[in-house]
Amino acid sequence: MAVRKDSPLIVGLGDGENFLASDIPAILNHTRRTYILQDGEIAEITANTVKVYDMDGNPVAKEVYEVTWNAEEAEKGGYAHFMQKEIFEQPKALRDTLAGRLDAENLEVNLPEIEENLEFYKSLNRIFISACGTAYHAGLVGKYLLEKLVRIPVEVDVASEFRYRDPLIGRNDLLVVISQSGETADTLAALREAKKRGARVLAVTNVVGSSVSREADDVIYTWAGPEIAVASTKAYTTQLLVMYLFALYLGRVKGTIDEKFYKEMVSGLKEIPQKVQEVLDAEDKVIEFARKHLTKEDAFFIGRGLDFAVSLEGQLKLKEISYIHAEAYAAGELKHGTLALIVKDVPVIALATQEALFEKMLSNIKEVNAREATILGIAFAGKKEIAKVTDEQIYLPRVPELLAPILAVVPLQLLAYHMAVLRGNDVDKPRNLAKSVTVE
């Protein structure tokens, strides 16, 4: 017997065997046919039968949900680890997420998922974003994009904090929840709190039929395919992509975005999958840096603006799979305490992709350089000035600089991956962590 109460519960339907799990990937090796239980439903399971009842004991006719991922997508396919495979699947995941939403010929963004409720989106007063972990970092980029392109205030909360601060959210407000699995307990709690207060909820998730997708008012799916490794990679970059599409679309319908800039951004998005492939093709530079620093126990990431948001994701990836203590700081905050931690030969990854902040970043990098840290600089191709103040450099292919996060995070994913492999860690299943956090 099994009962769903708040946390997700999936019944996998096999041949002479049935399964219970909190998330679909846990049973994917055994079956793709599932029942997704609703809150308060009871499942009576034997090897050959599954019966579902409501809390009053009445039978419930469940519809079988067939997982659409094919077998190859849930296997390593020649890669050493799922994480490696998923990093290299990012160009395809980005193309799939763009499909049907970006008109490459006319350079237009279409979001049919929210077109039916366009009047609400036109009249928006404020946007809140709530998520956990990597999805929260995507939300930070989303805040920057939405405020810049849509010109309305955006608040971003870690989902586990959102409902406990008595948020001032209500009618005419939008909560965007971001969750790869769509089952993150704290994110679901934030969603329910916002709806209770009268706000509309837009979900960004990778799993069709997930709790988040069922309970939200609107859903934009990231078509990243199954992500098996605990450390999120392609789900993150597709979440970023959805944030770009949403900000551009909303800015267009609200009339807050310049037409020329809009076309430049859409043209840049069209090229993003290929540009990500170019970054992946330059992997050797990252491997070289990882080999030099695999015994280090500390690392620091610095950046300004969008680069700071990406730095946060970089440090999370490094710490969760390599077990290296890593921290990210807004570069302008170095003088306010962080410099005390910068010692000789400590690795520092400095992101400098934002033109308006480039000179300030160079100044911040010089501060770190003066403490004899070993610095890896990440900037756009042609920014040779960064070579004068860093030990090694990774140059990104040119795109509109607002799109830099999708490219800049890829070397950071590769760095974390290779550090973990070289240190002999279990890359796909790091200690103490789970893919879907389905409890608070």
Secondary structure in CASP SS format (residue, H / E / C, confidence):
PFRMAT SS
TARGET T0000
AUTHOR 0000-0000-0000
METHOD secondary structure of the structure
MODEL  1
M C 1.00
A E 1.00
V E 1.00
R C 1.00
K C 1.00
D C 1.00
S C 1.00
P C 1.00
L C 1.00
I E 1.00
V E 1.00
G E 1.00
L E 1.00
G C 1.00
D C 1.00
G C 1.00
E C 1.00
N E 1.00
F E 1.00
L E 1.00
A E 1.00
S C 1.00
D C 1.00
I H 1.00
P H 1.00
A H 1.00
I H 1.00
L C 1.00
N C 1.00
H C 1.00
T C 1.00
R C 1.00
R E 1.00
T E 1.00
Y E 1.00
I E 1.00
L C 1.00
Q C 1.00
D C 1.00
G C 1.00
E C 1.00
I E 1.00
A E 1.00
E E 1.00
I E 1.00
T C 1.00
A C 1.00
N C 1.00
T C 1.00
V E 1.00
K E 1.00
V E 1.00
Y E 1.00
D C 1.00
M C 1.00
D C 1.00
G C 1.00
N C 1.00
P E 1.00
V C 1.00
A C 1.00
K C 1.00
E C 1.00
V C 1.00
Y E 1.00
E E 1.00
V C 1.00
T C 1.00
W C 1.00
N C 1.00
A C 1.00
E H 1.00
E H 1.00
A H 1.00
E C 1.00
K C 1.00
G C 1.00
G C 1.00
Y C 1.00
A C 1.00
H C 1.00
F H 1.00
M H 1.00
Q H 1.00
K H 1.00
E H 1.00
I H 1.00
F H 1.00
E C 1.00
Q H 1.00
P H 1.00
K H 1.00
A H 1.00
L H 1.00
R H 1.00
D H 1.00
T H 1.00
L H 1.00
A C 1.00
G C 1.00
R C 1.00
L E 1.00
D E 1.00
A C 1.00
E C 1.00
N C 1.00
L C 1.00
E E 1.00
V E 1.00
N C 1.00
L C 1.00
P H 1.00
E H 1.00
I H 1.00
E H 1.00
E C 1.00
N C 1.00
L H 1.00
E H 1.00
F H 1.00
Y H 1.00
K H 1.00
S C 1.00
L C 1.00
N C 1.00
R E 1.00
I E 1.00
F E 1.00
I E 1.00
S E 1.00
A E 1.00
C C 1.00
G H 1.00
T H 1.00
A H 1.00
Y H 1.00
H H 1.00
A H 1.00
G H 1.00
L H 1.00
V H 1.00
G H 1.00
K H 1.00
Y H 1.00
L H 1.00
L H 1.00
E H 1.00
K H 1.00
L H 1.00
V H 1.00
R C 1.00
I C 1.00
P C 1.00
V E 1.00
E E 1.00
V E 1.00
D E 1.00
V E 1.00
A H 1.00
S H 1.00
E H 1.00
F H 1.00
R H 1.00
Y H 1.00
R H 1.00
D C 1.00
P C 1.00
L C 1.00
I C 1.00
G C 1.00
R C 1.00
N C 1.00
D E 1.00
L E 1.00
L E 1.00
V E 1.00
V E 1.00
I E 1.00
S E 1.00
Q C 1.00
S C 1.00
G C 1.00
E C 1.00
T C 1.00
A H 1.00
D H 1.00
T H 1.00
L H 1.00
A H 1.00
A H 1.00
L H 1.00
R H 1.00
E H 1.00
A H 1.00
K H 1.00
K H 1.00
R C 1.00
G C 1.00
A C 1.00
R E 1.00
V E 1.00
L E 1.00
A E 1.00
V E 1.00
T E 1.00
N C 1.00
V C 1.00
V C 1.00
G C 1.00
S C 1.00
S H 1.00
V H 1.00
S H 1.00
R H 1.00
E H 1.00
A C 1.00
D C 1.00
D E 1.00
V E 1.00
I E 1.00
Y E 1.00
T C 1.00
W C 1.00
A C 1.00
G C 1.00
P C 1.00
E C 1.00
I C 1.00
A C 1.00
V C 1.00
A C 1.00
S C 1.00
T C 1.00
K H 1.00
A H 1.00
Y H 1.00
T H 1.00
T H 1.00
Q H 1.00
L H 1.00
L H 1.00
V H 1.00
M H 1.00
Y H 1.00
L H 1.00
F H 1.00
A H 1.00
L H 1.00
Y H 1.00
L H 1.00
G H 1.00
R H 1.00
V H 1.00
K H 1.00
G C 1.00
T C 1.00
I C 1.00
D C 1.00
E H 1.00
K H 1.00
F H 1.00
Y H 1.00
K H 1.00
E H 1.00
M H 1.00
V H 1.00
S H 1.00
G H 1.00
L H 1.00
K H 1.00
E H 1.00
I H 1.00
P H 1.00
Q H 1.00
K H 1.00
V H 1.00
Q H 1.00
E H 1.00
V H 1.00
L H 1.00
D H 1.00
A C 1.00
E H 1.00
D H 1.00
K H 1.00
V H 1.00
I H 1.00
E H 1.00
F H 1.00
A H 1.00
R H 1.00
K H 1.00
H H 1.00
L C 1.00
T C 1.00
K C 1.00
E C 1.00
D E 1.00
A E 1.00
F E 1.00
F E 1.00
I E 1.00
G E 1.00
R C 1.00
G C 1.00
L H 1.00
D H 1.00
F H 1.00
A H 1.00
V H 1.00
S H 1.00
L H 1.00
E H 1.00
G H 1.00
Q H 1.00
L H 1.00
K H 1.00
L H 1.00
K H 1.00
E H 1.00
I H 1.00
S H 1.00
Y C 1.00
I C 1.00
H E 1.00
A E 1.00
E E 1.00
A E 1.00
Y E 1.00
A E 1.00
A H 1.00
G H 1.00
E H 1.00
L H 1.00
K H 1.00
H H 1.00
G C 1.00
T H 1.00
L H 1.00
A H 1.00
L H 1.00
I C 1.00
V C 1.00
K C 1.00
D C 1.00
V C 1.00
P E 1.00
V E 1.00
I E 1.00
A E 1.00
L E 1.00
A C 1.00
T C 1.00
Q C 1.00
E H 1.00
A H 1.00
L H 1.00
F H 1.00
E H 1.00
K H 1.00
M H 1.00
L H 1.00
S H 1.00
N H 1.00
I H 1.00
K H 1.00
E H 1.00
V H 1.00
N H 1.00
A C 1.00
R C 1.00
E C 1.00
A C 1.00
T E 1.00
I E 1.00
L E 1.00
G E 1.00
I E 1.00
A E 1.00
F E 1.00
A C 1.00
G C 1.00
K C 1.00
K H 1.00
E H 1.00
I H 1.00
A H 1.00
K H 1.00
V C 1.00
T C 1.00
D C 1.00
E E 1.00
Q E 1.00
I E 1.00
Y E 1.00
L E 1.00
P C 1.00
R C 1.00
V C 1.00
P C 1.00
E H 1.00
L H 1.00
L H 1.00
A H 1.00
P H 1.00
I H 1.00
L H 1.00
A H 1.00
V H 1.00
V H 1.00
P H 1.00
L H 1.00
Q H 1.00
L H 1.00
L H 1.00
A H 1.00
Y H 1.00
H H 1.00
M H 1.00
A H 1.00
V H 1.00
L H 1.00
R C 1.00
G C 1.00
N C 1.00
D C 1.00
V C 1.00
D C 1.00
K C 1.00
P C 1.00
R C 1.00
N C 1.00
L C 1.00
A C 1.00
K C 1.00
S C 1.00
V C 1.00
T C 1.00
V C 1.00
E C 1.00
END
